[in-house]
């Protein structure tokens, strides 16, 4: 899973990931850092964080830079994880919509892609 948000506060993502783990699937989630103790595994879900926290401010340019930086992190991390683990399915949660392109390498190597649009 790839989500531009905090795993611990996004109940929709958490419930889905934990349900998959409970049925026996292995779940990795690339998400923004939030947890103070920076846990790497939560209820069987492996979490991967970029080196920066979510920007809280008013400058649009800063948000665009943050989106692009997260996209690059997710693209590289997801591609390397896919080579090691060979995912069957990659689920990308939006916003931003272009985040789905972080799953390009897994898609080219045979993984199915799910775009979960959060409105």
PDB file as gemmi writes it, atoms N, CA and C in Angstrom:
CRYST1    1.000    1.000    1.000  90.00  90.00  90.00 P 1                      
ATOM      1  N   UNK A   1       0.842  -1.183   0.000  1.00  0.00           N  
ATOM      2  CA  UNK A   1       0.000   0.000   0.000  1.00  0.00           C  
ATOM      3  C   UNK A   1       0.881   1.237   0.000  1.00  0.00           C  
ATOM      4  N   UNK A   2       0.411   2.249  -0.672  1.00  0.00           N  
ATOM      5  CA  UNK A   2       1.077   3.547  -0.670  1.00  0.00           C  
ATOM      6  C   UNK A   2       0.017   4.574  -0.305  1.00  0.00           C  
ATOM      7  N   UNK A   3       0.305   5.374   0.706  1.00  0.00           N  
ATOM      8  CA  UNK A   3      -0.658   6.393   1.133  1.00  0.00           C  
ATOM      9  C   UNK A   3       0.088   7.648   1.576  1.00  0.00           C  
ATOM     10  N   UNK A   4      -0.297   8.780   1.025  1.00  0.00           N  
ATOM     11  CA  UNK A   4       0.279  10.065   1.430  1.00  0.00           C  
ATOM     12  C   UNK A   4      -0.509  10.538   2.649  1.00  0.00           C  
ATOM     13  N   UNK A   5      -0.259   9.870   3.749  1.00  0.00           N  
ATOM     14  CA  UNK A   5      -0.950  10.163   4.998  1.00  0.00           C  
ATOM     15  C   UNK A   5      -0.321   9.362   6.115  1.00  0.00           C  
ATOM     16  N   UNK A   6      -0.846   9.547   7.303  1.00  0.00           N  
ATOM     17  CA  UNK A   6      -0.323   8.870   8.482  1.00  0.00           C  
ATOM     18  C   UNK A   6      -1.092   7.577   8.717  1.00  0.00           C  
ATOM     19  N   UNK A   7      -0.394   6.482   8.768  1.00  0.00           N  
ATOM     20  CA  UNK A   7      -1.029   5.174   8.921  1.00  0.00           C  
ATOM     21  C   UNK A   7      -1.874   5.104  10.184  1.00  0.00           C  
ATOM     22  N   UNK A   8      -1.350   5.582  11.286  1.00  0.00           N  
ATOM     23  CA  UNK A   8      -2.059   5.432  12.557  1.00  0.00           C  
ATOM     24  C   UNK A   8      -3.335   6.255  12.635  1.00  0.00           C  
ATOM     25  N   UNK A   9      -3.450   7.320  11.853  1.00  0.00           N  
ATOM     26  CA  UNK A   9      -4.654   8.151  11.928  1.00  0.00           C  
ATOM     27  C   UNK A   9      -5.634   7.918  10.780  1.00  0.00           C  
ATOM     28  N   UNK A  10      -5.264   7.134   9.779  1.00  0.00           N  
ATOM     29  CA  UNK A  10      -6.161   6.858   8.655  1.00  0.00           C  
ATOM     30  C   UNK A  10      -6.850   5.516   8.889  1.00  0.00           C  
ATOM     31  N   UNK A  11      -8.020   5.574   9.498  1.00  0.00           N  
ATOM     32  CA  UNK A  11      -8.732   4.355   9.884  1.00  0.00           C  
ATOM     33  C   UNK A  11      -9.086   3.472   8.690  1.00  0.00           C  
ATOM     34  N   UNK A  12      -9.391   4.070   7.575  1.00  0.00           N  
ATOM     35  CA  UNK A  12      -9.754   3.300   6.380  1.00  0.00           C  
ATOM     36  C   UNK A  12      -8.581   2.434   5.924  1.00  0.00           C  
ATOM     37  N   UNK A  13      -7.416   3.024   5.856  1.00  0.00           N  
ATOM     38  CA  UNK A  13      -6.219   2.296   5.432  1.00  0.00           C  
ATOM     39  C   UNK A  13      -5.862   1.233   6.466  1.00  0.00           C  
ATOM     40  N   UNK A  14      -5.897   1.600   7.748  1.00  0.00           N  
ATOM     41  CA  UNK A  14      -5.550   0.646   8.813  1.00  0.00           C  
ATOM     42  C   UNK A  14      -6.463  -0.570   8.806  1.00  0.00           C  
ATOM     43  N   UNK A  15      -7.772  -0.340   8.746  1.00  0.00           N  
ATOM     44  CA  UNK A  15      -8.714  -1.471   8.774  1.00  0.00           C  
ATOM     45  C   UNK A  15      -8.487  -2.408   7.590  1.00  0.00           C  
ATOM     46  N   UNK A  16      -8.258  -1.831   6.439  1.00  0.00           N  
ATOM     47  CA  UNK A  16      -8.042  -2.652   5.249  1.00  0.00           C  
ATOM     48  C   UNK A  16      -6.749  -3.459   5.361  1.00  0.00           C  
ATOM     49  N   UNK A  17      -5.673  -2.805   5.779  1.00  0.00           N  
ATOM     50  CA  UNK A  17      -4.381  -3.488   5.914  1.00  0.00           C  
ATOM     51  C   UNK A  17      -4.449  -4.595   6.965  1.00  0.00           C  
ATOM     52  N   UNK A  18      -5.060  -4.302   8.106  1.00  0.00           N  
ATOM     53  CA  UNK A  18      -5.151  -5.301   9.176  1.00  0.00           C  
ATOM     54  C   UNK A  18      -6.064  -6.459   8.790  1.00  0.00           C  
ATOM     55  N   UNK A  19      -7.110  -6.198   8.003  1.00  0.00           N  
ATOM     56  CA  UNK A  19      -7.976  -7.279   7.524  1.00  0.00           C  
ATOM     57  C   UNK A  19      -7.202  -8.205   6.585  1.00  0.00           C  
ATOM     58  N   UNK A  20      -6.367  -7.627   5.735  1.00  0.00           N  
ATOM     59  CA  UNK A  20      -5.551  -8.447   4.834  1.00  0.00           C  
ATOM     60  C   UNK A  20      -4.567  -9.310   5.617  1.00  0.00           C  
ATOM     61  N   UNK A  21      -3.944  -8.730   6.649  1.00  0.00           N  
ATOM     62  CA  UNK A  21      -3.013  -9.491   7.487  1.00  0.00           C  
ATOM     63  C   UNK A  21      -3.753 -10.618   8.200  1.00  0.00           C  
ATOM     64  N   UNK A  22      -4.949 -10.334   8.700  1.00  0.00           N  
ATOM     65  CA  UNK A  22      -5.701 -11.350   9.448  1.00  0.00           C  
ATOM     66  C   UNK A  22      -6.110 -12.539   8.573  1.00  0.00           C  
ATOM     67  N   UNK A  23      -6.208 -12.332   7.267  1.00  0.00           N  
ATOM     68  CA  UNK A  23      -6.537 -13.462   6.389  1.00  0.00           C  
ATOM     69  C   UNK A  23      -5.284 -14.160   5.859  1.00  0.00           C  
ATOM     70  N   UNK A  24      -4.106 -13.683   6.290  1.00  0.00           N  
ATOM     71  CA  UNK A  24      -2.864 -14.362   5.940  1.00  0.00           C  
ATOM     72  C   UNK A  24      -1.996 -13.676   4.912  1.00  0.00           C  
ATOM     73  N   UNK A  25      -2.402 -12.510   4.433  1.00  0.00           N  
ATOM     74  CA  UNK A  25      -1.591 -11.780   3.456  1.00  0.00           C  
ATOM     75  C   UNK A  25      -0.472 -11.009   4.149  1.00  0.00           C  
ATOM     76  N   UNK A  26       0.609 -10.797   3.431  1.00  0.00           N  
ATOM     77  CA  UNK A  26       1.682  -9.928   3.915  1.00  0.00           C  
ATOM     78  C   UNK A  26       1.422  -8.535   3.369  1.00  0.00           C  
ATOM     79  N   UNK A  27       1.490  -7.520   4.246  1.00  0.00           N  
ATOM     80  CA  UNK A  27       1.163  -6.153   3.846  1.00  0.00           C  
ATOM     81  C   UNK A  27       2.301  -5.214   4.218  1.00  0.00           C  
ATOM     82  N   UNK A  28       2.767  -4.461   3.235  1.00  0.00           N  
ATOM     83  CA  UNK A  28       3.720  -3.373   3.442  1.00  0.00           C  
ATOM     84  C   UNK A  28       2.987  -2.075   3.150  1.00  0.00           C  
ATOM     85  N   UNK A  29       3.284  -1.036   3.919  1.00  0.00           N  
ATOM     86  CA  UNK A  29       2.626   0.255   3.722  1.00  0.00           C  
ATOM     87  C   UNK A  29       3.677   1.363   3.725  1.00  0.00           C  
ATOM     88  N   UNK A  30       3.756   2.080   2.625  1.00  0.00           N  
ATOM     89  CA  UNK A  30       4.625   3.252   2.527  1.00  0.00           C  
ATOM     90  C   UNK A  30       3.747   4.446   2.868  1.00  0.00           C  
ATOM     91  N   UNK A  31       4.096   5.136   3.945  1.00  0.00           N  
ATOM     92  CA  UNK A  31       3.232   6.202   4.451  1.00  0.00           C  
ATOM     93  C   UNK A  31       4.077   7.285   5.120  1.00  0.00           C  
ATOM     94  N   UNK A  32       3.408   8.347   5.531  1.00  0.00           N  
ATOM     95  CA  UNK A  32       4.104   9.433   6.218  1.00  0.00           C  
ATOM     96  C   UNK A  32       4.345   9.073   7.676  1.00  0.00           C  
ATOM     97  N   UNK A  33       5.423   9.579   8.212  1.00  0.00           N  
ATOM     98  CA  UNK A  33       5.803   9.356   9.601  1.00  0.00           C  
ATOM     99  C   UNK A  33       4.859  10.104  10.533  1.00  0.00           C  
ATOM    100  N   UNK A  34       4.391   9.433  11.583  1.00  0.00           N  
ATOM    101  CA  UNK A  34       3.604  10.107  12.607  1.00  0.00           C  
ATOM    102  C   UNK A  34       3.886   9.564  13.991  1.00  0.00           C  
ATOM    103  N   UNK A  35       3.984   8.265  14.108  1.00  0.00           N  
ATOM    104  CA  UNK A  35       4.110   7.644  15.419  1.00  0.00           C  
ATOM    105  C   UNK A  35       5.360   8.110  16.139  1.00  0.00           C  
ATOM    106  N   UNK A  36       5.220   8.575  17.392  1.00  0.00           N  
ATOM    107  CA  UNK A  36       6.383   9.081  18.127  1.00  0.00           C  
ATOM    108  C   UNK A  36       7.472   8.028  18.318  1.00  0.00           C  
ATOM    109  N   UNK A  37       7.080   6.762  18.474  1.00  0.00           N  
ATOM    110  CA  UNK A  37       8.093   5.719  18.649  1.00  0.00           C  
ATOM    111  C   UNK A  37       8.528   5.117  17.316  1.00  0.00           C  
ATOM    112  N   UNK A  38       7.949   5.620  16.228  1.00  0.00           N  
ATOM    113  CA  UNK A  38       8.335   5.226  14.866  1.00  0.00           C  
ATOM    114  C   UNK A  38       8.354   3.701  14.700  1.00  0.00           C  
ATOM    115  N   UNK A  39       7.255   3.069  15.070  1.00  0.00           N  
ATOM    116  CA  UNK A  39       7.144   1.616  14.935  1.00  0.00           C  
ATOM    117  C   UNK A  39       7.274   1.220  13.473  1.00  0.00           C  
ATOM    118  N   UNK A  40       7.913   0.106  13.246  1.00  0.00           N  
ATOM    119  CA  UNK A  40       8.096  -0.389  11.882  1.00  0.00           C  
ATOM    120  C   UNK A  40       7.103  -1.496  11.540  1.00  0.00           C  
ATOM    121  N   UNK A  41       6.538  -2.138  12.560  1.00  0.00           N  
ATOM    122  CA  UNK A  41       5.517  -3.161  12.333  1.00  0.00           C  
ATOM    123  C   UNK A  41       4.372  -2.897  13.300  1.00  0.00           C  
ATOM    124  N   UNK A  42       3.165  -2.736  12.767  1.00  0.00           N  
ATOM    125  CA  UNK A  42       1.979  -2.497  13.582  1.00  0.00           C  
ATOM    126  C   UNK A  42       0.934  -3.542  13.207  1.00  0.00           C  
ATOM    127  N   UNK A  43       0.622  -4.423  14.150  1.00  0.00           N  
ATOM    128  CA  UNK A  43      -0.374  -5.488  13.944  1.00  0.00           C  
ATOM    129  C   UNK A  43      -0.110  -6.273  12.663  1.00  0.00           C  
ATOM    130  N   UNK A  44       1.153  -6.566  12.417  1.00  0.00           N  
ATOM    131  CA  UNK A  44       1.537  -7.363  11.262  1.00  0.00           C  
ATOM    132  C   UNK A  44       1.785  -6.590   9.980  1.00  0.00           C  
ATOM    133  N   UNK A  45       1.487  -5.299   9.969  1.00  0.00           N  
ATOM    134  CA  UNK A  45       1.688  -4.459   8.784  1.00  0.00           C  
ATOM    135  C   UNK A  45       3.063  -3.809   8.880  1.00  0.00           C  
ATOM    136  N   UNK A  46       3.908  -4.042   7.877  1.00  0.00           N  
ATOM    137  CA  UNK A  46       5.238  -3.422   7.859  1.00  0.00           C  
ATOM    138  C   UNK A  46       5.118  -2.011   7.317  1.00  0.00           C  
ATOM    139  N   UNK A  47       5.650  -1.042   8.073  1.00  0.00           N  
ATOM    140  CA  UNK A  47       5.554   0.369   7.692  1.00  0.00           C  
ATOM    141  C   UNK A  47       6.905   0.886   7.225  1.00  0.00           C  
ATOM    142  N   UNK A  48       6.876   1.701   6.178  1.00  0.00           N  
ATOM    143  CA  UNK A  48       8.073   2.339   5.635  1.00  0.00           C  
ATOM    144  C   UNK A  48       7.811   3.831   5.559  1.00  0.00           C  
ATOM    145  N   UNK A  49       8.702   4.607   6.175  1.00  0.00           N  
ATOM    146  CA  UNK A  49       8.524   6.056   6.260  1.00  0.00           C  
ATOM    147  C   UNK A  49       9.594   6.798   5.467  1.00  0.00           C  
ATOM    148  N   UNK A  50       9.224   7.887   4.786  1.00  0.00           N  
ATOM    149  CA  UNK A  50      10.256   8.755   4.195  1.00  0.00           C  
ATOM    150  C   UNK A  50      10.956   9.510   5.316  1.00  0.00           C  
ATOM    151  N   UNK A  51      12.091  10.111   5.031  1.00  0.00           N  
ATOM    152  CA  UNK A  51      12.850  10.780   6.091  1.00  0.00           C  
ATOM    153  C   UNK A  51      12.240  12.082   6.605  1.00  0.00           C  
ATOM    154  N   UNK A  52      11.180  12.592   6.007  1.00  0.00           N  
ATOM    155  CA  UNK A  52      10.616  13.884   6.429  1.00  0.00           C  
ATOM    156  C   UNK A  52       9.188  13.718   6.937  1.00  0.00           C  
ATOM    157  N   UNK A  53       8.761  14.666   7.754  1.00  0.00           N  
ATOM    158  CA  UNK A  53       7.381  14.693   8.245  1.00  0.00           C  
ATOM    159  C   UNK A  53       6.499  15.474   7.284  1.00  0.00           C  
ATOM    160  N   UNK A  54       5.187  15.363   7.488  1.00  0.00           N  
ATOM    161  CA  UNK A  54       4.232  16.085   6.654  1.00  0.00           C  
ATOM    162  C   UNK A  54       4.318  17.582   6.935  1.00  0.00           C  
ATOM    163  N   UNK A  55       4.337  18.367   5.863  1.00  0.00           N  
ATOM    164  CA  UNK A  55       4.437  19.828   5.963  1.00  0.00           C  
ATOM    165  C   UNK A  55       3.113  20.407   6.440  1.00  0.00           C  
ATOM    166  N   UNK A  56       3.192  21.317   7.372  1.00  0.00           N  
ATOM    167  CA  UNK A  56       2.009  22.027   7.872  1.00  0.00           C  
ATOM    168  C   UNK A  56       2.279  23.515   7.732  1.00  0.00           C  
ATOM    169  N   UNK A  57       1.772  24.105   6.689  1.00  0.00           N  
ATOM    170  CA  UNK A  57       2.018  25.515   6.453  1.00  0.00           C  
ATOM    171  C   UNK A  57       1.106  26.053   5.383  1.00  0.00           C  
ATOM    172  N   UNK A  58       1.433  27.232   4.902  1.00  0.00           N  
ATOM    173  CA  UNK A  58       0.562  27.909   3.955  1.00  0.00           C  
ATOM    174  C   UNK A  58       1.140  28.016   2.548  1.00  0.00           C  
ATOM    175  N   UNK A  59       2.392  27.716   2.358  1.00  0.00           N  
ATOM    176  CA  UNK A  59       3.022  27.915   1.053  1.00  0.00           C  
ATOM    177  C   UNK A  59       2.732  26.747   0.124  1.00  0.00           C  
ATOM    178  N   UNK A  60       2.120  27.043  -1.004  1.00  0.00           N  
ATOM    179  CA  UNK A  60       1.758  26.017  -1.983  1.00  0.00           C  
ATOM    180  C   UNK A  60       3.000  25.342  -2.552  1.00  0.00           C  
ATOM    181  N   UNK A  61       4.048  26.102  -2.771  1.00  0.00           N  
ATOM    182  CA  UNK A  61       5.289  25.536  -3.312  1.00  0.00           C  
ATOM    183  C   UNK A  61       5.827  24.456  -2.371  1.00  0.00           C  
ATOM    184  N   UNK A  62       5.741  24.690  -1.076  1.00  0.00           N  
ATOM    185  CA  UNK A  62       6.215  23.699  -0.103  1.00  0.00           C  
ATOM    186  C   UNK A  62       5.405  22.409  -0.188  1.00  0.00           C  
ATOM    187  N   UNK A  63       4.095  22.531  -0.365  1.00  0.00           N  
ATOM    188  CA  UNK A  63       3.263  21.341  -0.534  1.00  0.00           C  
ATOM    189  C   UNK A  63       3.634  20.580  -1.800  1.00  0.00           C  
ATOM    190  N   UNK A  64       3.862  21.286  -2.888  1.00  0.00           N  
ATOM    191  CA  UNK A  64       4.233  20.632  -4.144  1.00  0.00           C  
ATOM    192  C   UNK A  64       5.563  19.901  -4.017  1.00  0.00           C  
ATOM    193  N   UNK A  65       6.507  20.526  -3.343  1.00  0.00           N  
ATOM    194  CA  UNK A  65       7.806  19.886  -3.111  1.00  0.00           C  
ATOM    195  C   UNK A  65       7.628  18.638  -2.261  1.00  0.00           C  
ATOM    196  N   UNK A  66       6.785  18.740  -1.240  1.00  0.00           N  
ATOM    197  CA  UNK A  66       6.544  17.590  -0.367  1.00  0.00           C  
ATOM    198  C   UNK A  66       5.885  16.441  -1.137  1.00  0.00           C  
ATOM    199  N   UNK A  67       4.886  16.748  -1.962  1.00  0.00           N  
ATOM    200  CA  UNK A  67       4.243  15.716  -2.778  1.00  0.00           C  
ATOM    201  C   UNK A  67       5.260  15.029  -3.683  1.00  0.00           C  
ATOM    202  N   UNK A  68       6.095  15.820  -4.349  1.00  0.00           N  
ATOM    203  CA  UNK A  68       7.078  15.262  -5.267  1.00  0.00           C  
ATOM    204  C   UNK A  68       8.118  14.426  -4.519  1.00  0.00           C  
ATOM    205  N   UNK A  69       8.575  14.906  -3.362  1.00  0.00           N  
ATOM    206  CA  UNK A  69       9.557  14.160  -2.571  1.00  0.00           C  
ATOM    207  C   UNK A  69       8.976  12.820  -2.108  1.00  0.00           C  
ATOM    208  N   UNK A  70       7.723  12.830  -1.661  1.00  0.00           N  
ATOM    209  CA  UNK A  70       7.090  11.581  -1.240  1.00  0.00           C  
ATOM    210  C   UNK A  70       6.928  10.640  -2.434  1.00  0.00           C  
ATOM    211  N   UNK A  71       6.541  11.192  -3.582  1.00  0.00           N  
ATOM    212  CA  UNK A  71       6.408  10.378  -4.791  1.00  0.00           C  
ATOM    213  C   UNK A  71       7.733   9.691  -5.122  1.00  0.00           C  
ATOM    214  N   UNK A  72       8.826  10.443  -5.106  1.00  0.00           N  
ATOM    215  CA  UNK A  72      10.139   9.855  -5.410  1.00  0.00           C  
ATOM    216  C   UNK A  72      10.502   8.766  -4.409  1.00  0.00           C  
ATOM    217  N   UNK A  73      10.276   9.055  -3.111  1.00  0.00           N  
ATOM    218  CA  UNK A  73      10.563   8.053  -2.080  1.00  0.00           C  
ATOM    219  C   UNK A  73       9.730   6.794  -2.330  1.00  0.00           C  
ATOM    220  N   UNK A  74       8.426   6.975  -2.562  1.00  0.00           N  
ATOM    221  CA  UNK A  74       7.535   5.832  -2.765  1.00  0.00           C  
ATOM    222  C   UNK A  74       7.926   5.048  -4.017  1.00  0.00           C  
ATOM    223  N   UNK A  75       8.288   5.745  -5.086  1.00  0.00           N  
ATOM    224  CA  UNK A  75       8.688   5.087  -6.327  1.00  0.00           C  
ATOM    225  C   UNK A  75       9.913   4.201  -6.098  1.00  0.00           C  
ATOM    226  N   UNK A  76      10.934   4.751  -5.470  1.00  0.00           N  
ATOM    227  CA  UNK A  76      12.176   3.997  -5.243  1.00  0.00           C  
ATOM    228  C   UNK A  76      11.949   2.863  -4.251  1.00  0.00           C  
ATOM    229  N   UNK A  77      11.297   3.163  -3.120  1.00  0.00           N  
ATOM    230  CA  UNK A  77      11.078   2.146  -2.079  1.00  0.00           C  
ATOM    231  C   UNK A  77      10.187   1.018  -2.605  1.00  0.00           C  
ATOM    232  N   UNK A  78       9.099   1.369  -3.263  1.00  0.00           N  
ATOM    233  CA  UNK A  78       8.180   0.356  -3.781  1.00  0.00           C  
ATOM    234  C   UNK A  78       8.852  -0.501  -4.849  1.00  0.00           C  
ATOM    235  N   UNK A  79       9.640   0.113  -5.707  1.00  0.00           N  
ATOM    236  CA  UNK A  79      10.343  -0.638  -6.752  1.00  0.00           C  
ATOM    237  C   UNK A  79      11.331  -1.625  -6.144  1.00  0.00           C  
ATOM    238  N   UNK A  80      12.109  -1.194  -5.163  1.00  0.00           N  
ATOM    239  CA  UNK A  80      13.084  -2.101  -4.538  1.00  0.00           C  
ATOM    240  C   UNK A  80      12.388  -3.191  -3.725  1.00  0.00           C  
ATOM    241  N   UNK A  81      11.322  -2.835  -3.023  1.00  0.00           N  
ATOM    242  CA  UNK A  81      10.582  -3.855  -2.273  1.00  0.00           C  
ATOM    243  C   UNK A  81       9.953  -4.877  -3.217  1.00  0.00           C  
ATOM    244  N   UNK A  82       9.457  -4.416  -4.346  1.00  0.00           N  
ATOM    245  CA  UNK A  82       8.832  -5.339  -5.298  1.00  0.00           C  
ATOM    246  C   UNK A  82       9.854  -6.325  -5.870  1.00  0.00           C  
ATOM    247  N   UNK A  83      11.041  -5.859  -6.147  1.00  0.00           N  
ATOM    248  CA  UNK A  83      12.078  -6.762  -6.656  1.00  0.00           C  
ATOM    249  C   UNK A  83      12.379  -7.844  -5.616  1.00  0.00           C  
ATOM    250  N   UNK A  84      12.383  -7.486  -4.331  1.00  0.00           N  
ATOM    251  CA  UNK A  84      12.669  -8.447  -3.258  1.00  0.00           C  
ATOM    252  C   UNK A  84      11.483  -9.353  -2.947  1.00  0.00           C  
ATOM    253  N   UNK A  85      10.268  -8.793  -2.929  1.00  0.00           N  
ATOM    254  CA  UNK A  85       9.103  -9.513  -2.417  1.00  0.00           C  
ATOM    255  C   UNK A  85       8.094  -9.940  -3.486  1.00  0.00           C  
ATOM    256  N   UNK A  86       8.190  -9.414  -4.695  1.00  0.00           N  
ATOM    257  CA  UNK A  86       7.281  -9.747  -5.801  1.00  0.00           C  
ATOM    258  C   UNK A  86       5.814  -9.659  -5.378  1.00  0.00           C  
ATOM    259  N   UNK A  87       5.340  -8.440  -5.239  1.00  0.00           N  
ATOM    260  CA  UNK A  87       3.948  -8.214  -4.858  1.00  0.00           C  
ATOM    261  C   UNK A  87       2.989  -8.718  -5.928  1.00  0.00           C  
ATOM    262  N   UNK A  88       1.871  -9.279  -5.491  1.00  0.00           N  
ATOM    263  CA  UNK A  88       0.792  -9.644  -6.409  1.00  0.00           C  
ATOM    264  C   UNK A  88      -0.048  -8.416  -6.736  1.00  0.00           C  
ATOM    265  N   UNK A  89      -0.267  -7.580  -5.715  1.00  0.00           N  
ATOM    266  CA  UNK A  89      -1.123  -6.400  -5.842  1.00  0.00           C  
ATOM    267  C   UNK A  89      -0.469  -5.227  -5.126  1.00  0.00           C  
ATOM    268  N   UNK A  90      -0.551  -4.050  -5.735  1.00  0.00           N  
ATOM    269  CA  UNK A  90      -0.122  -2.802  -5.095  1.00  0.00           C  
ATOM    270  C   UNK A  90      -1.340  -1.886  -5.070  1.00  0.00           C  
ATOM    271  N   UNK A  91      -1.680  -1.418  -3.878  1.00  0.00           N  
ATOM    272  CA  UNK A  91      -2.818  -0.510  -3.733  1.00  0.00           C  
ATOM    273  C   UNK A  91      -2.294   0.876  -3.399  1.00  0.00           C  
ATOM    274  N   UNK A  92      -2.719   1.853  -4.192  1.00  0.00           N  
ATOM    275  CA  UNK A  92      -2.300   3.241  -3.989  1.00  0.00           C  
ATOM    276  C   UNK A  92      -3.528   4.048  -3.589  1.00  0.00           C  
ATOM    277  N   UNK A  93      -3.424   4.701  -2.442  1.00  0.00           N  
ATOM    278  CA  UNK A  93      -4.506   5.556  -1.951  1.00  0.00           C  
ATOM    279  C   UNK A  93      -4.202   6.991  -2.371  1.00  0.00           C  
ATOM    280  N   UNK A  94      -5.225   7.715  -2.805  1.00  0.00           N  
ATOM    281  CA  UNK A  94      -5.029   9.110  -3.203  1.00  0.00           C  
ATOM    282  C   UNK A  94      -5.640  10.001  -2.138  1.00  0.00           C  
ATOM    283  N   UNK A  95      -5.299  11.166  -2.091  1.00  0.00           N  
ATOM    284  CA  UNK A  95      -4.702  12.159  -2.921  1.00  0.00           C  
ATOM    285  C   UNK A  95      -3.189  12.175  -2.661  1.00  0.00           C  
ATOM    286  N   UNK A  96      -2.373  12.607  -3.541  1.00  0.00           N  
ATOM    287  CA  UNK A  96      -2.577  13.082  -4.903  1.00  0.00           C  
ATOM    288  C   UNK A  96      -2.725  11.918  -5.888  1.00  0.00           C  
ATOM    289  N   UNK A  97      -3.468  12.155  -6.954  1.00  0.00           N  
ATOM    290  CA  UNK A  97      -3.751  11.111  -7.944  1.00  0.00           C  
ATOM    291  C   UNK A  97      -2.500  10.591  -8.649  1.00  0.00           C  
ATOM    292  N   UNK A  98      -1.526  11.470  -8.897  1.00  0.00           N  
ATOM    293  CA  UNK A  98      -0.332  11.036  -9.638  1.00  0.00           C  
ATOM    294  C   UNK A  98       0.500  10.025  -8.859  1.00  0.00           C  
ATOM    295  N   UNK A  99       0.188   9.818  -7.587  1.00  0.00           N  
ATOM    296  CA  UNK A  99       0.927   8.863  -6.766  1.00  0.00           C  
ATOM    297  C   UNK A  99       0.840   7.444  -7.334  1.00  0.00           C  
ATOM    298  N   UNK A 100      -0.177   7.170  -8.136  1.00  0.00           N  
ATOM    299  CA  UNK A 100      -0.322   5.847  -8.738  1.00  0.00           C  
ATOM    300  C   UNK A 100       0.889   5.503  -9.612  1.00  0.00           C  
ATOM    301  N   UNK A 101       1.568   6.496 -10.154  1.00  0.00           N  
ATOM    302  CA  UNK A 101       2.737   6.236 -10.997  1.00  0.00           C  
ATOM    303  C   UNK A 101       3.945   5.754 -10.187  1.00  0.00           C  
ATOM    304  N   UNK A 102       3.868   5.812  -8.871  1.00  0.00           N  
ATOM    305  CA  UNK A 102       4.920   5.227  -8.031  1.00  0.00           C  
ATOM    306  C   UNK A 102       4.940   3.706  -8.187  1.00  0.00           C  
ATOM    307  N   UNK A 103       3.844   3.141  -8.680  1.00  0.00           N  
ATOM    308  CA  UNK A 103       3.739   1.691  -8.863  1.00  0.00           C  
ATOM    309  C   UNK A 103       4.090   1.247 -10.283  1.00  0.00           C  
ATOM    310  N   UNK A 104       4.753   2.086 -11.042  1.00  0.00           N  
ATOM    311  CA  UNK A 104       5.071   1.770 -12.435  1.00  0.00           C  
ATOM    312  C   UNK A 104       5.927   0.508 -12.575  1.00  0.00           C  
ATOM    313  N   UNK A 105       6.998   0.404 -11.815  1.00  0.00           N  
ATOM    314  CA  UNK A 105       7.893  -0.762 -11.930  1.00  0.00           C  
ATOM    315  C   UNK A 105       7.172  -2.049 -11.534  1.00  0.00           C  
ATOM    316  N   UNK A 106       6.480  -2.086 -10.379  1.00  0.00           N  
ATOM    317  CA  UNK A 106       5.720  -3.311 -10.086  1.00  0.00           C  
ATOM    318  C   UNK A 106       4.719  -3.668 -11.189  1.00  0.00           C  
ATOM    319  N   UNK A 107       4.058  -2.674 -11.772  1.00  0.00           N  
ATOM    320  CA  UNK A 107       3.104  -2.924 -12.859  1.00  0.00           C  
ATOM    321  C   UNK A 107       3.808  -3.548 -14.065  1.00  0.00           C  
ATOM    322  N   UNK A 108       4.957  -2.993 -14.429  1.00  0.00           N  
ATOM    323  CA  UNK A 108       5.707  -3.533 -15.567  1.00  0.00           C  
ATOM    324  C   UNK A 108       6.207  -4.948 -15.303  1.00  0.00           C  
ATOM    325  N   UNK A 109       6.387  -5.290 -14.026  1.00  0.00           N  
ATOM    326  CA  UNK A 109       6.864  -6.620 -13.656  1.00  0.00           C  
ATOM    327  C   UNK A 109       5.727  -7.573 -13.301  1.00  0.00           C  
ATOM    328  N   UNK A 110       4.479  -7.168 -13.576  1.00  0.00           N  
ATOM    329  CA  UNK A 110       3.364  -8.102 -13.452  1.00  0.00           C  
ATOM    330  C   UNK A 110       2.396  -7.911 -12.302  1.00  0.00           C  
ATOM    331  N   UNK A 111       2.631  -6.976 -11.422  1.00  0.00           N  
ATOM    332  CA  UNK A 111       1.713  -6.763 -10.297  1.00  0.00           C  
ATOM    333  C   UNK A 111       0.442  -6.064 -10.771  1.00  0.00           C  
ATOM    334  N   UNK A 112      -0.658  -6.378 -10.125  1.00  0.00           N  
ATOM    335  CA  UNK A 112      -1.917  -5.671 -10.374  1.00  0.00           C  
ATOM    336  C   UNK A 112      -1.906  -4.389  -9.547  1.00  0.00           C  
ATOM    337  N   UNK A 113      -2.480  -3.320 -10.077  1.00  0.00           N  
ATOM    338  CA  UNK A 113      -2.507  -2.028  -9.390  1.00  0.00           C  
ATOM    339  C   UNK A 113      -3.953  -1.660  -9.079  1.00  0.00           C  
ATOM    340  N   UNK A 114      -4.189  -1.244  -7.836  1.00  0.00           N  
ATOM    341  CA  UNK A 114      -5.496  -0.743  -7.419  1.00  0.00           C  
ATOM    342  C   UNK A 114      -5.317   0.716  -7.036  1.00  0.00           C  
ATOM    343  N   UNK A 115      -6.105   1.583  -7.633  1.00  0.00           N  
ATOM    344  CA  UNK A 115      -6.114   3.000  -7.268  1.00  0.00           C  
ATOM    345  C   UNK A 115      -7.353   3.239  -6.421  1.00  0.00           C  
ATOM    346  N   UNK A 116      -7.142   3.513  -5.145  1.00  0.00           N  
ATOM    347  CA  UNK A 116      -8.232   3.750  -4.199  1.00  0.00           C  
ATOM    348  C   UNK A 116      -8.385   5.253  -4.026  1.00  0.00           C  
ATOM    349  N   UNK A 117      -9.416   5.819  -4.648  1.00  0.00           N  
ATOM    350  CA  UNK A 117      -9.613   7.268  -4.643  1.00  0.00           C  
ATOM    351  C   UNK A 117     -10.392   7.673  -3.401  1.00  0.00           C  
ATOM    352  N   UNK A 118      -9.763   8.465  -2.558  1.00  0.00           N  
ATOM    353  CA  UNK A 118     -10.407   9.004  -1.360  1.00  0.00           C  
ATOM    354  C   UNK A 118     -10.911  10.393  -1.704  1.00  0.00           C  
ATOM    355  N   UNK A 119     -12.183  10.601  -1.630  1.00  0.00           N  
ATOM    356  CA  UNK A 119     -12.747  11.933  -1.905  1.00  0.00           C  
ATOM    357  C   UNK A 119     -13.074  12.656  -0.623  1.00  0.00           C  
TER     358      UNK A 119                                                      
END                                                                             
